[in-house]
Amino acid sequence: SIPTGPTGPLRFPSDFGWGAATSAYQIEGATKEDGRGESVWDTFSRVPGRTRNGDTGDVAADHYHRYAEDLDLMRDLGLRSYRFSISWPRIQPDGTGAPNQRGLDFYRRLIDGLHERGIEPMATLFHWDLPQALQDADGWESRDTAHRFADYADSVFSALGDRVSVWLTINEPKTVVQNGYLIGHHAPGRQDPDAAYLVAHHLQLAHGLAVRALRAANSTSRIGPALNLHPCYPADDSPEAAAAAQLYDGYENRLYLDSLLKGSYPQDVLADLGSRSRMVRGIRDGDLAVISSPVDLLAVQYYTPIYVTADGRSEQRWPTSEAEWQQIYPDGMYDILTRVTRDYGPIPLTVTENGLPTPDTLGTDGTVDDAGRITFLRDHLAAAHRAIAAGVPLESFHVWSLLDNFEWAEGYDQRWGLVYVDYATQRRVLKRSAHWYRSVIAEGGF
Ligand code: GBH
């Protein structure tokens, strides 16, 4: 029923969920208001040298105060779905105990504003802003943090559950593992491989416990994990490169997908970690059953492929964006979506992030010409459309990001938004890509 082919226009299903995404610490600012506690990113961004220019999320895009204006922008774009995250330290300043009403009220106002404008709320429970008090008690290295997360999730479900149609548990557990605990470029800035994979297990456990909390609340909302997946290709034709790419895929993709959707960790990764690793020793009977509690959908975030050499290094094949880790390869979107459906069955999928940073400036005529973003999104949407035509149950697509924002260690230098933010005045300006995306949504394709 979906017309395909190189000549005709691409038309998406009429109920396709055209969306855009953000996260709390990256846009909200107001880090000291209404009883919010400190998060690991407040701490980390203040350590000299950790973020570009010493940038922090203290003000960011000031969304906490400007959410009504931002809701109007979303309506003007015609968005059908908005993915945002809830700041754990706004709800539980110390990571535990009774929820902070003023924190809940902010998200209630935001969610009501979405409903008033006919936009479906998709809320992520954790987008990396762990309460600092929990980090002080060993953070995700402690199994107890998974239980603290389930309590937090339960509070949020009780207060907001009926108003949110889709919950996402943990944004990109892999990025916490790799950037937080292997490379150290993200909070909490550790470089400890043995800790990293124990953290992976506790993040997976936290996800499963939150899914069970939602089910126990008899909610009609849907819930799923949000994974950044990377197609891993051998860099050459050698059997060594094929084997190295297979193991790389284990660490990038199957570690998360298999535990969530098959109820087991991949044997090659477990063997590689070794029986004496903290992770393998930290897995208890019943954990995998919790982790693989049935979910309603899987959220996929795709940015870049990885090419793996015979000796297990990654190699660049395609031109990069302004982010040197991002090779631009739209076919990777098709490959990862069809692979998930092939290997894990027809679970409903949503793309919750896809985008790139561009060197945007506000022109003297008041416009922002981000032609590169239009090309990128057009090519990745075309690949997603081919995946749908091939039978992938993809229900929605969210551009990362709605607004320019605090890009973690890169601070405000990288601009990922459909909407330009002039940080000196906090004025919002729709980029050319935003006008283009509005017409794509209105036409149902391009
Ligand atoms: C997503 O991460 C995040 O969910 C989102 O918050 C973020 O703003 C967006 O993408 C854009 O980056 O240079 O070696 O430190 C995507 C996965 C993981 C990609 C961390 C960049 C940094 C690698 N990201 N990685 S390094």
Boltz pocket constraint, residues with backbone or C-beta under 6 A from the ligand:
constraints:
  - pocket:
      binder: B
      contacts: [[A, 23], [A, 26], [A, 171], [A, 172], [A, 175], [A, 179], [A, 183], [A, 185], [A, 228], [A, 303], [A, 325], [A, 353], [A, 400], [A, 406], [A, 407], [A, 408], [A, 409], [A, 416]]
      max_distance: 6.0
